[in-house]
Amino acid sequence: MESAAVKILYNKEVAPKYFKLGLSWKTPPIAPGHFVMLRVSDGLDPLLRRPFGIYNVLGSKGKGTFKGNGIELVYQVVGKGTQILANKAAGETINLLGPLGNGFPHPDGSKKIIMIAGGMGIVPLHMLAKSTEGAVLLYGARDKKVASMAKDFKDTKCKVKIATEDGSVGKKGLVTELLKTELKSDSVVYACGPVGMLKQASIISQAAGVKCYVSLERSMACGIGVCLGCAVKAKTHNEKENKNYRMVCSEGPVFDSEEIDWDAL
């Protein structure tokens, strides 16, 4: 982990309110599922950094872990912080803290890899797709415009299946319905997206006797496990640390889905 002032290479809108942000950074090793914290303003408003999943490592063709000369983030404008970020231009600098968190366990080559994402949950799965061959991405989106976010996966040798709420592309309905038909006994599931989707993915996977790993999305203030703002309740008690909660930033964001108390989220 390091703190660095990095230069913005590009900041372009790729779908309504969805942006790709390229940052020049000689990266330490980055694994699929890692994230960074950005200070979007030099002032006091907003005061806290914002978390962003790492979508791509620029200038790297590695597998498992990646090192390169920059990173690419994908974000959605949803509030003041991301609106400030959307207004930034190439050549400006921004402060970055990262890489943070624990990434996805590297897939066993003998398993059928199924990735399932909803909305912005597609972000951490892009690097995972680059680390695998023969994987399947199941992507759930609101409509055709959001579903276009999956187009980059065509370059990863990953098969893509889409479900949209309005039926404008792919299957109409929930992406978890695709998961039910795709699961095999030799599958392993990697998921990121809304809590409801993750809960269902966990239930479906457990019923099939399949391991499911989830990347949780939570609001964070520090990103290093100090503020306790991203705590989630676990099903098991941690005897060593005497606690029933896990910090998404430092102990996650990736967890075995069976570890999470989904009814408490």
C-alpha positions as CSV (number, residue, x, y, z in Angstrom):
1,M,0.0,0.0,0.0
2,E,1.2,3.5,-0.8
3,S,0.0,7.0,-1.0
4,A,0.8,8.9,-4.2
5,A,-0.1,11.9,-6.2
6,V,-0.9,10.5,-9.7
7,K,-1.7,12.2,-13.0
8,I,-5.0,11.7,-14.8
9,L,-4.5,10.3,-18.2
10,Y,-8.1,10.4,-19.3
11,N,-11.6,10.7,-17.8
12,K,-14.2,9.8,-20.4
13,E,-17.9,9.1,-20.2
14,V,-18.6,5.7,-21.7
15,A,-22.3,5.5,-20.9
16,P,-24.7,8.0,-19.3
17,K,-23.1,8.9,-16.0
18,Y,-20.5,6.1,-16.3
19,F,-16.9,7.0,-16.7
20,K,-13.5,5.4,-17.3
21,L,-10.6,7.1,-15.4
22,G,-7.0,6.4,-16.4
23,L,-4.3,7.2,-13.8
24,S,-0.6,7.2,-14.4
25,W,1.0,5.1,-11.6
26,K,3.9,2.7,-11.4
27,T,1.9,0.1,-9.6
28,P,2.9,-2.4,-6.9
29,P,1.5,-5.9,-7.5
30,I,-2.3,-5.7,-7.9
31,A,-4.7,-8.7,-7.7
32,P,-8.2,-8.9,-9.1
33,G,-10.5,-7.5,-6.4
34,H,-8.1,-4.9,-5.0
35,F,-9.3,-1.3,-4.7
36,V,-8.0,2.2,-4.2
37,M,-9.1,5.2,-2.2
38,L,-9.1,8.6,-4.0
39,R,-9.2,12.1,-2.5
40,V,-11.4,13.8,-5.1
41,S,-11.0,17.3,-3.7
42,D,-8.1,19.3,-2.3
43,G,-10.5,21.1,0.1
44,L,-12.5,19.9,3.1
45,D,-15.7,19.1,1.1
46,P,-15.9,16.2,0.7
47,L,-13.4,15.5,3.4
48,L,-13.1,11.7,3.1
49,R,-11.6,9.6,0.4
50,R,-13.8,7.5,-1.9
51,P,-13.3,3.8,-2.6
52,F,-13.0,2.6,-6.3
53,G,-12.5,-0.9,-7.5
54,I,-9.6,-1.4,-9.9
55,Y,-10.9,-2.3,-13.4
56,N,-7.6,-2.7,-15.2
57,V,-3.8,-2.4,-14.9
58,L,-2.4,-0.4,-17.8
59,G,0.7,-1.7,-19.5
60,S,0.4,-5.2,-18.0
61,K,-0.4,-8.6,-19.5
62,G,0.1,-10.6,-16.3
63,K,-2.1,-13.2,-14.7
64,G,-3.0,-13.6,-11.1
65,T,-1.2,-10.4,-10.0
66,F,-0.5,-7.4,-12.3
67,K,2.1,-4.7,-12.3
68,G,2.0,-1.8,-14.8
69,N,2.4,1.9,-15.4
70,G,-1.1,2.9,-14.5
71,I,-4.6,1.8,-13.5
72,E,-8.0,2.2,-15.0
73,L,-11.1,2.8,-12.8
74,V,-14.8,2.7,-13.9
75,Y,-17.2,4.7,-11.8
76,Q,-20.8,6.0,-11.8
77,V,-21.7,9.5,-10.9
78,V,-24.1,9.1,-7.9
79,G,-23.2,12.0,-5.6
80,K,-21.1,15.0,-4.9
81,G,-17.8,13.2,-4.7
82,T,-18.2,11.3,-8.0
83,Q,-19.5,14.5,-9.7
84,I,-16.4,16.4,-8.7
85,L,-14.3,13.5,-10.1
86,A,-16.3,13.5,-13.4
87,N,-15.3,17.2,-13.8
88,K,-11.6,16.5,-13.6
89,A,-9.5,16.6,-16.8
90,A,-6.5,14.9,-18.2
91,G,-3.3,16.4,-16.8
92,E,-4.7,17.1,-13.4
93,T,-3.3,15.2,-10.4
94,I,-5.2,13.3,-7.7
95,N,-4.1,11.6,-4.5
96,L,-4.4,7.9,-4.4
97,L,-4.1,5.3,-1.6
98,G,-3.7,1.7,-2.5
99,P,-3.8,-1.1,-3.5
100,L,-6.1,-2.0,-0.6
101,G,-8.1,-5.1,0.5
102,N,-7.8,-8.8,-0.2
103,G,-8.7,-9.9,-3.7
104,F,-10.3,-13.0,-5.2
105,P,-8.6,-16.3,-4.6
106,H,-7.0,-17.5,-7.8
107,P,-9.3,-19.9,-9.6
108,D,-8.6,-23.6,-9.6
109,G,-7.9,-24.5,-13.2
110,S,-10.1,-27.6,-12.8
111,K,-13.2,-25.6,-12.0
112,K,-15.8,-24.0,-14.3
113,I,-15.5,-20.3,-13.5
114,I,-18.7,-18.4,-13.3
115,M,-18.6,-14.6,-12.7
116,I,-21.9,-12.9,-11.8
117,A,-22.2,-9.1,-11.6
118,G,-24.9,-6.6,-11.2
119,G,-24.5,-3.0,-12.3
120,M,-21.2,-1.5,-11.1
121,G,-20.3,-4.9,-9.7
122,I,-18.8,-5.7,-13.0
123,V,-15.7,-3.6,-12.2
124,P,-13.5,-6.0,-10.0
125,L,-14.4,-9.0,-12.3
126,H,-12.7,-7.5,-15.4
127,M,-9.2,-8.2,-14.1
128,L,-10.4,-11.7,-12.9
129,A,-11.6,-12.4,-16.4
130,K,-8.1,-11.4,-17.7
131,S,-6.6,-14.0,-15.4
132,T,-8.7,-16.9,-16.6
133,E,-9.7,-18.8,-19.7
134,G,-13.0,-20.3,-20.5
135,A,-14.9,-18.3,-17.8
136,V,-18.5,-17.2,-18.1
137,L,-19.7,-13.7,-17.1
138,L,-23.4,-13.4,-16.2
139,Y,-24.2,-9.6,-16.1
140,G,-27.3,-8.1,-14.8
141,A,-28.1,-4.5,-15.9
142,R,-31.0,-2.1,-15.8
143,D,-31.1,-1.6,-19.6
144,K,-29.2,-1.8,-22.8
145,K,-27.1,1.3,-22.0
146,V,-25.8,-0.1,-18.8
147,A,-25.4,-3.6,-20.3
148,S,-22.9,-2.0,-22.8
149,M,-20.4,-2.0,-19.9
150,A,-19.8,-5.7,-20.6
151,K,-18.3,-5.0,-24.0
152,D,-14.7,-5.0,-22.8
153,F,-15.0,-8.6,-21.7
154,K,-15.0,-9.7,-25.3
155,D,-11.2,-9.2,-25.3
156,T,-10.7,-11.5,-22.3
157,K,-11.8,-14.9,-23.9
158,C,-14.7,-14.8,-21.5
159,K,-18.2,-15.8,-22.6
160,V,-20.8,-13.2,-21.7
161,K,-24.5,-13.7,-21.0
162,I,-26.7,-10.7,-20.1
163,A,-30.0,-10.2,-18.3
164,T,-31.7,-6.8,-18.3
165,E,-34.6,-5.6,-16.2
166,D,-36.4,-4.1,-19.2
167,G,-35.5,-7.0,-21.6
168,S,-33.8,-4.6,-24.1
169,V,-30.9,-7.0,-24.4
170,G,-30.3,-10.6,-23.4
171,K,-32.7,-12.3,-21.1
172,K,-35.4,-10.2,-19.4
173,G,-35.3,-10.6,-15.6
174,L,-32.8,-11.2,-12.9
175,V,-29.3,-12.3,-13.5
176,T,-29.5,-14.9,-10.7
177,E,-31.9,-16.8,-13.0
178,L,-29.0,-17.2,-15.4
179,L,-26.9,-18.5,-12.6
180,K,-29.4,-21.3,-11.8
181,T,-29.1,-22.6,-15.4
182,E,-25.3,-22.2,-15.6
183,L,-24.2,-23.9,-12.4
184,K,-22.5,-27.3,-12.6
185,S,-21.1,-29.4,-9.8
186,D,-17.6,-28.5,-10.8
187,S,-18.3,-24.7,-10.8
188,V,-16.9,-21.9,-8.6
189,V,-18.7,-18.6,-8.4
190,Y,-17.2,-15.1,-8.1
191,A,-19.8,-12.4,-7.5
192,C,-20.1,-8.6,-7.1
193,G,-23.1,-6.4,-7.1
194,P,-26.1,-5.4,-5.0
195,V,-26.6,-7.1,-1.7
196,G,-29.9,-8.8,-2.8
197,M,-28.1,-10.3,-5.8
198,L,-25.2,-11.5,-3.7
199,K,-27.5,-13.1,-1.2
200,Q,-29.3,-15.0,-3.9
201,A,-26.1,-16.0,-5.6
202,S,-24.9,-17.4,-2.2
203,I,-28.1,-19.3,-1.6
204,I,-28.2,-20.8,-5.1
205,S,-24.5,-21.8,-4.9
206,Q,-24.8,-23.4,-1.5
207,A,-27.9,-25.4,-2.6
208,A,-25.8,-26.7,-5.5
209,G,-22.8,-27.5,-3.3
210,V,-20.7,-24.9,-5.1
211,K,-18.2,-22.5,-3.5
212,C,-19.1,-18.8,-4.0
213,Y,-16.9,-15.8,-3.3
214,V,-18.4,-12.3,-3.1
215,S,-16.9,-8.9,-3.3
216,L,-18.9,-6.5,-1.0
217,E,-19.5,-2.9,-1.8
218,R,-19.7,-0.7,1.3
219,S,-19.2,3.0,2.1
220,M,-15.7,3.5,3.6
221,A,-13.9,6.3,5.3
222,C,-10.4,5.1,5.9
223,G,-9.9,2.0,3.7
224,I,-7.5,0.4,6.2
225,G,-9.7,-1.0,9.0
226,V,-9.4,1.8,11.5
227,C,-12.7,3.7,11.4
228,L,-14.9,0.5,11.5
229,G,-17.4,2.2,9.2
230,C,-17.6,-0.7,6.7
231,A,-18.2,-3.5,9.3
232,V,-20.5,-6.4,8.3
233,K,-21.9,-9.1,10.5
234,A,-20.4,-12.6,10.0
235,K,-22.1,-15.9,10.8
236,T,-19.1,-17.1,12.8
237,H,-17.3,-15.6,15.8
238,N,-13.6,-14.7,15.4
239,E,-12.1,-16.2,18.6
240,K,-8.7,-14.7,18.0
241,E,-10.0,-11.2,17.8
242,N,-13.2,-11.8,19.8
243,K,-15.6,-10.3,17.3
244,N,-18.6,-11.2,15.2
245,Y,-17.9,-8.6,12.5
246,R,-15.6,-8.3,9.5
247,M,-14.1,-5.1,8.1
248,V,-14.8,-5.0,4.3
249,C,-11.9,-2.8,3.6
250,S,-9.1,-4.7,5.4
251,E,-10.5,-8.3,5.7
252,G,-12.4,-8.1,2.4
253,P,-13.8,-6.9,0.2
254,V,-13.8,-10.5,-1.0
255,F,-15.3,-13.1,1.4
256,D,-16.5,-16.7,1.2
257,S,-20.3,-16.1,0.9
258,E,-21.0,-18.6,3.6
259,E,-19.1,-16.4,6.1
260,I,-21.6,-13.4,5.7
261,D,-24.8,-13.0,7.7
262,W,-26.9,-11.9,4.8
263,D,-30.0,-11.3,6.9
264,A,-28.1,-8.6,8.8
265,L,-27.2,-6.5,5.7
